[in-house]
Amino acid sequence: MNLDHYIEELKSLVNVDCGTHTLEGVATVAGTIRALWQAEGWHTRQVDLGDNVGPGVFVCNNPSATHFDVLLVGHLDTVFAPGTVAQRPLTQDDSRIYGPGVSDMKSGLLNILWAMRGLDEADKSRLSIAVAMNPDEETGSVYSHEWIGELAQRSRCVLVCEAARADGSLVKARKGMAGYHLTFSGVAAHAGNDPEKGRSAITALAHSITAINALTDWQRGTTLNVGVINGGSAANVVADQATAELDVRFWENDEYDRVNSALQALCEKGFLDGVTTTLKRVNHKPAMAASEATQALMQQVERAGIEENISITWQAVGGGSDANHTAALGIPTLDGLGPIGAGFHSPAEWLDKASIEPRIRLLRRVVSML
């Protein structure tokens, strides 16, 4: 393959500020990747997912197909704020490429394209292949998971092309995740003259954190993290408002049911007399577990690895992806089929150059074996 050509195309995707809420940037990336597919003669369609997110992109080789042999999935958005590209655009050294979203997951999007560019014409004629690229994976695919789920239910299997892990492992399982916003409403009062008339939302918030943390089950891998708090107006005012943002992770979906029920009961009871607590779930991804059908798909990937002389190893990871949603629907799903990378969501994010071409070959081989 022509690595310089690949990197130039990668640069056109990375050097755009496209955090989920930067709708114009997400739309720019969508237009760029769509044009690359159109140049290869594939059918493409921009997908309107509402005013709150950028567009999705749907690609297929057979527009009349009602079912697909494989659904390839990637996301267009990153976690980075506007201005990030100006601070640190795509750069490279002898072994790695750096930049916002370079491995999470602009290179995964590009690897899908390059794998299908080189797919044998006989396979392309024999198979019905669909590609779904969504604009809001980094915020839980709230607006796109139904679209991707509908496509997955019409597919034999789903291959999500997030990056392979730093050691080259593919992903067989992922923790489920849920996000909540908690709002505490108390009574304001002067902290010096009549504090007894106040009901502190901040005190209630503090009590809630210890109660929420107690729901953690380390042995089962269930964790709760209050990662953002806000509240109050001034040091001499008993706070009447406070908010918290909570992240929940779990390997088992019945563990999520336990935590969700417990959170609802805690908030309904409240954490301080005179302060009401409102709980709102803002996103949810079920846990991705390896079913029997998924295990059969894993064996197929391992056979493809043997044919391409690529060692295949597997990991179960704590981060969520669109694979969580499709696996929960009962569709055989694997993840991590992009090139090797690490440092996701950080300025240290990197992509391993040497892994690009082998992982393109692996993905192409897996598809050709379906």
N, C-alpha and C positions, 0 to 999 in steps of 0.2 A: 504494500500500500504506500501511498504518498503521504508521509507523516506531515510534511510542511503544509500540504493542502488541507489535511485534517485540522491542523492547528489554526489555520486561517479561518476555517468554518467555525471552529470552537471559539475563536476570538469574537466573531460576530454575535455569538450567543452570550458569552461571559461579559463582554464589555457593554452591558446594558443594565442599568439599575432596574431590577424587576422583583423586588420584594412583593409579597402577595398583595399588599395594599397599594402598590405603585402600579395602578391599572394600565397606564399608558405604556410603561416599560414591559409589562407582561404581554400586552398586545403587540408590541414591537417584536419580542422574541417569538410569539406565535406566528406573526407574519413572516419572519425570517425562516423559521423551520418549515413552515408550510410551503414557501417558495422552493426550498431545497427538494422537498418531496415532489412537488409539481414538475420540477425539472427532470425528475427520474420517470415521469409518466404515470405516477400513482394518482388515484382519485383522492382529493382532499376536500375537507369542509371545515369552516370555522363554526364553532359551537357556542351559541349564546347561553350563558349560565346565569344571567341576571345582571343587574346594575352594580352589585356589590363586589364583583370580581371581574378580572379580565376574561377573554375568551378561551375556550378550549380548542383543540385541534384534533380532528378525526381523519385518519388516513386508512385506505384499504386498497387492495389490488383488484377486488371484485365488488363493484358497487351494487350488484344485484344480489349478493349473498345475504341470506337470512341467518346463517350460522357461520362461525369462524373456527378454523382449526387451532388458531392461537390468537390471543389478545396480548399485544406488547404495550406496556404502560410506562409512562414517564411523566414528570411534572415540569412546568415552565417557570415556576416561581422560585425565589430564594427567600432567605430570612433577613436580608440586608437592607438597610435604610438608604434612601436617596443620598447620593454623594459618595457612596462607597467605591464605585468604579473610578471616580476621579482620584480618590486616594490610593487605590491599589488595583489598577487594571491587570489584565492577564500578563503574566511574566513567566519566564521559564529559565531553567538551568539545564545541565547535561542530562539529568535524570527525572526531573519533575516539572510540572506546570502548576502555577499558582493563580488564584483569582477567586472572586466571590461566586460561589456556585459551580466551580470548575469540576468538582467531583459529585456535588449534590445539587442538581444532577445534569448539568449541561453536557458532560461527556457521555452520560448514559443515553440521553436523547440522540446524540450524534452516533453513538455505537449502533443503535437500532437502525438508523438510516444507512450507515456503511455496511452493516450486515446484510440488509435487504438489497443494497446496490449490487452486491456480489452474489446474490442467491441465484442458483441455477435456474434457467428459464423453465425447465421441466417442472421443478418444484414450485416455481411461481404460478405456473398454469394449474398444477394439481391442487395446491393449497389455497384456502381462503384466509387471508392474513389481515388483521385489523391492528391499528395503532391508536391509542388514546393518550393525549397529552393534556393534562389538566392544569388550571391556573392557581390552585389554592391548596396544594398538598401540605404546605408548611404550616397552615393554620387548621389542619384536620380534614381537608376536602369536604367542608361543610356543604358547599354548593355543587360539588362535582361528584360526590360518591354515588349518588343515585344513577347518574349517567354512566359512570364506569361500571357500576353493578349490573345495570341492564345489559351492557355489552358483554360483561363476564358471563352472565347467565345464558348467553347465546354462543359461548365459546367452549371448546374442549379443555383448554387450559389457559392460564395466565402467567406470563413471564414479566416481572417488574424489573426494570433495568437501573435501579439504584446502584450505587457503587459497590463493588466487592470490598470486603474488609481489608484492612491494612496487610494482613497475612495472606490475602488472596481468597479467603473463604467466601462461599456463597451463603445466602441466608435461607434457612429452612423454617425458622419460627421467629416471631416478633411479639414483644409484649403488647398487650392492649393498652389503651390510654384514654383518659377522659379529662376534660378541663372544666373547671367551675369558676364562677364569680360569686363571691359572698358580699352582700351589702348589709351593713349594720346601721340601724337608725335609732338614735337615742334622743336625749334632751339636752340642749345647750344651757349653760349657766356660767356666771362669773366665777372663776376659780378661786378668787380671793374673798369676795363678799358673801356669796351663798352657794358654795360648791355642792352642798347637800341637796340642792334643788335640781342638780344635773344628773344625767344618766349617761355615762361615758361609752360611746361607741368604740373607742380605742381600747378601753378595758375589756369590753366584750370580745373584741377581736383577739386580744392577747389570750384570753381564756380559750377561745376557739382553737387557737393554734396547738395548744397542748392537747386538747381533746381530739383534734384531727390527727395529730402525730401518733396518738395512741392506737389508731386504727391500722397502723403499719403492721405487716406480718413478714418479717425478714425471711423466715424459713420458706414461705411460699412465694417470695419475690414480689409481694405487694407493697408498694411504697406510695406515700402521700407527701407532697412538698408544697407548702405555701411559699411561693416564690416572689410575689409582689404584694405589698401592702401600701395603703394610702389612708389618710384621715386627718381630721382636725383642721382648725383654721388659725389658731394662735395658742401660745403656751399658757395664756391666762384665761382660756375658755375651755370649759368641759366640752369635749367633742361630741357633736350630735350626729356625725356621719363618719363612716370608715368603710373601706373596701379591701378585699383580699382576692388574689388569684391563686387557684389551687390546681396542681397537676397530680393525677393519679395514674399509676402504672401497675399492670398485673399480667401474670402468665395464664391465669385461668379465668374464664368468663364468669364462673359462679363466684369468684372472689370479687369481681366488679359488682355483682348483684349485692353481695354482703356490704361492701363499702358504700354503695349508693344508698341502700336502705338506711344504714347507720348515719350517713351524712344528713339525710332528710329528717331523721328523728332528732338528731342533735340540734339542727337549725330550727326545727319547729318548737322544740323545748326552749331554745335560746340559751345564751351564755351569761346573761346578767339581767336581773329584774329591771324592767323599764326599757330594755333595748330589744328591738325586734331584728331578726336575722332572716334575710331572703337568700335562698340558694338558687342559682341558675346554672344549668349545664350548658356550656357553649360549644363543646365538641365531644366526640366519642368515636373511638376505633376499637372494635373487638380484638381480642388476642388472635394471632395467627398461629395455628398449630398444624403439624404435619399429619394429615389424614392418610389412610391407606393409599388413596389415589395419588396424593402428593408424594408419598414415598416411592410409588412406581415412577412418577415423573422425575424424582431425584435419581433413580437408577438410570433413566434414559440420559440425563445430563452427565452422569458418571461415564456412561458408554461413549458419549460425545467427547468427553475429556480424554478418554483413552485414544480415540481416533485422532484427536488433534494434539496429543502428547502434552496435555495440560492437566496438572494434578488438581483434583477436585476435593475440597474439604468444605465442611458445613459449620455454621454457627447459628445459635439462637441469640438474638440481640434485643436490647431494651428499647430501642427507638421504634416508633411506628412508621408505617408507610401505607400506600394504597393496597398493598398486599394483604393487610389486615382485613380490609373490607371484602375483597374478593374471596379470600379463604373462608371467611365466616359464612359466605353464601354456599359453601360446599364445592367450589370450583378448585380443582388442583392448581395450586399457586406456588411459585418459587420467586425468590428475590435475590438481589445482589448480582445480576447478570451484566452490570456495567463493568468498566475497567476498575483497577484498584485505586483506592484513594482513602484519605482520612482527614481529620481536622475539620470535620463538617461543622458549619455554623460558627466558624471562628476565622480570624485573620490568618491562621496557620494552615488553612485548607489546601490540600495538594492532590495532584493526580500523577500517578506513576506512568511515565511515558512508555516504558517497556511493556506494560500490560495492555496497551490500547489495541494493538493488532491481534494478539492472541485471543483477547476477549471478544473481538469482532468475529473471529473465526469460530470460537466456541458457540456464540449465539446463533450464527448462521448454521452451524452443524446441528444444533439442537432443533432448530426450526425444520431443517431438511429431513430430520428423522421422524417427524410427526406423521 
